[in-house]
Structure formats: C-alpha cells, structure tokens
Amino acid sequence: MGGSAGARPREGGSVFWFTAWLQRGTPAEQQSPATDQADALQYLRGCGAQVLLAKDNAVNREIALALLRNAGLEVDVAEKRRPAGAGAAAAAALRPRT
C-alpha cells in the first residue's frame, strides 16, 4: 500500500497523521439498514456479548432496558454509587466470550 504515519506532541494533546497510496476499488454491494441491524443483533447474540446500560434518567433507563432485552441481549444496569474501580471490572466482564 505504501505511505507513512507519525505523531507530534503539542500542548493539550498530540497530533497523529498518516498518508496512504490506495488503488481504486470496486463498489461494495449495498445492504439495507434493516439488514445491517439484523446482522449486528445476530452477531451480538451469537458471541454472548453483554450490554452495560448507564442511564441517569429512570424512565429512559427502563425503556432502553426493555428494548435491549426484547432484542434478545443480556443487559447489566450500571448503578450510580458503585465503588471506584467497578467500571473496569464491569468492562472486563462485558468482553465477548470465546
């Protein structure tokens, strides 16, 4: 492919950049958004993925929880007062099972 990449520090963060020489490709077959969503849900169900839901508003939390569970997903609800470090443990628990 060719090209280059780099980074340079600056106040408040870093600047990352890259260049690449690409060949003209062939157009991909377009799928409908409904097909893409169905494929994504099928994948999430098949790999045993879990969803961590973090919503402050109780009504929105209940609606989102119902929608996700109706889609067949396993959902864990984050509590506001979890001890420090609980987020990392929850993230580790939510990795797809192999």
N, C-alpha and C positions, 0 to 999 in steps of 0.2 A: 504494500500500500504506500509506504513512504510517508515522510512528514517529520514533524518534530513536536516536542512538548516541553513546557517549562513552567517555572513559578518564580515569582519575585515578591519579597516581603514589602509591605507598606504599612503605614500607621493604620491601625484598626483592622488589620487582616492581611491576607495575601492575595495576589493576582495569579491565577492559573490560566494558561493558554495552550493551544495546540493548533497545528496545521496538518492537513492530510490531503494526499493526492488520491482522488477516487475516480473510478471508472463509471460511466453511465450505466445504470442498472435497468432492469426490466420492471415494469409496474407490478405491484403486488395485487393479488386478487382482493377486491373489496368485500368485506363482510358487513352485514347489518349490525348496528349497535346491540340489538337484542341477541344476536348470535354470540357476539363477543362477551356479553354479560353472562349468558348461559354457560359458555366455555369456562369463564373465570369461576363461576359458582361450582361447576363440576370439578374443577381443579382443586378448589379450596376444600370441598367436601372429601375428595379422594385422598388428599395428603394429610388429613387430620388436623388442619390448621384451626387455631382458636383465635377469637377476636377479643381484644381488650377494649371495652367501651368506657370512655371517660366523658361524661356529660354532667355539667353542674345543674342544669335545669331538670327537675324531676319528671315533668311531663315529656320533654324531649327524650330523656333517657328511657322512659317506658316505651315510647313509640319506636325508638331505634332498636331497643331490645326485642320487641315483638317482631319487627321487620326482619332482623337478623336471624332470630330463631325460626321464623316461618320460612326463611330461605334454607334452613337446614344446617346452620352454622352453630358451633359451640361458642358461647359468649360468656366472658367473665366481666363483671362490672367493677370498675375501679372505685374505691371508697376515698372520700376526701381526706380522711385522717389516717392514712397508712403511715407507718414509721419510715424514716429516711432509709433509702436503700431498697424499699419494697418494689419500687419501679423496675430496678434491674432484675430482681428475682422474677417479677411478673413477665418481663420481656423474655427472659431465658425460658420460662415455662411456655411461652407462646410460639417458640420456634417450631416449624413443621417437623412432625415425627417422621423418621426414615425407617 
